Amino acid sequence: KPRAGEQILDMAGGTGDIAFRMIRQGAEVTVSDINADMLEVGRQRAEKRGLEGLAWKVENAEALTFANGSFDAYTIVFGIRNVTRIPDALKEAHRVLKRGGRFYCMEFSRSLWPGFSELYDAWSKNVIPKLGKAIADDEASYKYLVESIQRFPRPEQFRAMVTEAGFVRAAA
């Protein structure tokens, strides 16, 4: 729920999908990504949609150049599992947020349900890459997607990492 006038950092947001929703609410959004080409895709998409007022900046989530306390909120959607040093990125997120700032992370995870977990893992490894090949002619990217989800910490581990980074109220 972005608020008008809030400063929000959308990290790993190169294509602009999340930022486009927030700017419509009147927030001032900085879209950052380590990949300049992704940011260019986002800029072009924003231009086609007539969206103005977004800032675009190449940044590494593990070593941001923004001043302490620069943002009211920080979002990272389907991006933190691609960060090399997640604890560093979380500490940086905490650092650039104002006191009382909000951190929002949306990420894929593995199932914790007994029985279903094994079935889902098998489906992910065997079906998702094949779907990627059939739909996008890109089996390798979808294989990487599955592998990166497998490597990502379980929800309780990730919540502990968020708390360790300095956030007070962490919830899954």
Secondary structure, DSSP 8 states (H G I E B T S, - for coil): ---TT-EEEEET-TT-HHHHHHHTTT-EEEEEES-HHHHHHHHHHHHHHT----EEEE--TTS--S-TT-EEEEEEES-GGG-S-HHHHHHHHHHHEEEEEEEEEE------STTHHHHHHHHHHHTHHHHHHHHHS-HHHHHHHHHHHHHS--HHHHHHHHHHTT-SS---
